Amino acid sequence: MAKKVVATLKKTDGKNYAKVIRAVRSEKTGAYIFKEEIVSADLVKETLAKKG
């Protein structure tokens, strides 16, 4: 699966994208949940700075 994501993120016909994966603690169980987002490379720092 990773190869497909990397291949689609490296297209040269537009903006550069990055896959952001963050660990978020669940309020119900206390376990960590991993949330994945694909964002523009320009917005990576802003995406990581926001909570939730």
N, C-alpha and C positions, 0 to 999 in steps of 0.2 A: 504494500500500500504506500509506503514512503516514497518509492520510486515514482509512482504516478503523481503524487503531490509535488515532489521536487520538479518533475518534468513540466507540470502545468504552471508552476511559479516562475520558471525561467523563460517564459515567452518574451520575445523582444518587441512585440507589437504594441506595447503600452507601458503602464507604470510598473515599477518593481513591487512585488508583494512579499510579505513575510508571514510565516505561520507562528502565532503567539500561543504558547501553552502555559497556563497558570494553574497552580494548585490552590483550591479554595476549600476551606473546611466547612462541612455540612453542619447546619445548626441542629438538625434532628439526631444524627448518629455520632457526630464528632469525627467522622472519617473524612479523608481528603478526597475531593472530586477534581478531576482535571478538565478544565474548560479550554477548548481550542477555538481560535479565531484566525481568520486570514485577513490581514489589514495591509494597507499601503505602507511601504517602507518608511515614508515620511512620518507616519502616525504611530510608530512602534512605541516610542517613549511615552506619548500621551496615553496610549492604551494600557501600558503597564502601570502608569501612575494612578489611574482611576481604580477605585475599589469595586469589587463585585464582579 
